[in-house]
Amino acid sequence: MQFGDSNPAPAAVDPTNELPSVVCKSEPPYSVVYANSAWEQLCGWSSHEMLGVSLRCLQGPATDQAAIEGLMAAVRKQEACT
C-alpha cells in the first residue's frame, strides 16, 4: 500500500507482497509510512490504520526487549532488519 504522494518503500521491500514489510520513519516516534498487504494479513490491521502509528502498539508484556533494541538500532541506522 502506498501512502502520500510518493512511495516511501525502499527497493529492498518484497515487490511480490509475499513477505510482510513495513517501513517506519527514521526519527521518533518511528511511525509507519508504508505497510504491504502481507503485513496487513499478518497483523490484521489495514495499511491505512497503520499509517502514522508507532509499532510500539504491537508490544506487550512478553515482548523481547533485546529484539526491540535491535529493531530500533536498525531504524536509526536506516538499515533493513529481519
C-alpha positions as CSV (number, residue, x, y, z in Angstrom):
1,M,0.0,0.0,0.0
2,Q,1.4,3.4,-1.0
3,F,0.9,6.3,1.3
4,G,1.1,10.0,0.5
5,D,2.3,11.4,-2.8
6,S,5.3,9.1,-3.3
7,N,6.1,5.5,-2.4
8,P,8.5,5.6,0.7
9,A,9.2,1.9,0.4
10,P,12.9,1.1,-0.3
11,A,13.8,-1.1,-3.3
12,A,14.5,-4.0,-0.8
13,V,10.8,-4.4,0.1
14,D,9.4,-7.5,-1.4
15,P,7.7,-6.5,-4.7
16,T,5.6,-9.7,-4.7
17,N,3.9,-8.8,-1.3
18,E,4.6,-12.4,-0.1
19,L,6.8,-11.2,2.8
20,P,5.3,-8.9,5.4
21,S,7.0,-5.5,5.0
22,V,6.6,-2.3,7.0
23,V,8.6,0.9,6.7
24,C,8.9,3.5,9.5
25,K,10.3,7.0,9.8
26,S,13.9,7.0,10.9
27,E,13.2,9.5,13.7
28,P,10.9,9.5,16.8
29,P,8.2,8.4,17.1
30,Y,9.2,6.0,14.3
31,S,5.7,5.9,12.8
32,V,4.7,3.7,10.0
33,V,4.8,5.3,6.5
34,Y,4.3,2.0,4.4
35,A,2.9,-1.5,5.0
36,N,2.2,-4.0,2.3
37,S,-0.7,-6.4,2.0
38,A,1.3,-9.3,3.6
39,W,1.8,-7.2,6.7
40,E,-1.9,-6.4,6.7
41,Q,-2.7,-10.1,6.7
42,L,-0.1,-10.8,9.5
43,C,-1.3,-8.1,11.9
44,G,-4.9,-7.8,10.9
45,W,-4.8,-4.0,10.5
46,S,-5.2,-2.3,7.2
47,S,-2.4,-0.1,5.9
48,H,-4.5,3.0,6.4
49,E,-5.0,2.0,10.1
50,M,-1.2,1.7,10.5
51,L,-0.3,5.0,8.8
52,G,1.3,7.3,11.4
53,V,1.1,4.7,14.2
54,S,4.2,3.6,16.1
55,L,4.9,-0.1,16.0
56,R,5.1,0.1,19.8
57,C,1.3,-0.6,19.7
58,L,2.3,-4.2,18.9
59,Q,4.4,-4.6,22.1
60,G,3.1,-6.4,25.2
61,P,4.5,-7.8,28.5
62,A,6.1,-10.8,26.7
63,T,7.9,-8.6,24.1
64,D,11.6,-9.4,23.9
65,Q,13.3,-6.1,24.7
66,A,16.6,-7.2,23.2
67,A,14.8,-7.7,19.9
68,I,13.2,-4.3,20.2
69,E,16.6,-2.7,20.8
70,G,17.9,-4.4,17.6
71,L,15.0,-3.2,15.6
72,M,15.4,0.4,16.9
73,A,19.1,0.4,16.1
74,A,18.3,-0.7,12.5
75,V,15.7,2.1,12.2
76,R,18.2,4.7,13.5
77,K,20.8,3.5,11.0
78,Q,18.2,3.2,8.2
79,E,19.2,-0.4,7.7
80,A,17.0,-3.4,6.9
81,C,16.2,-5.7,9.8
82,T,14.7,-9.2,9.9
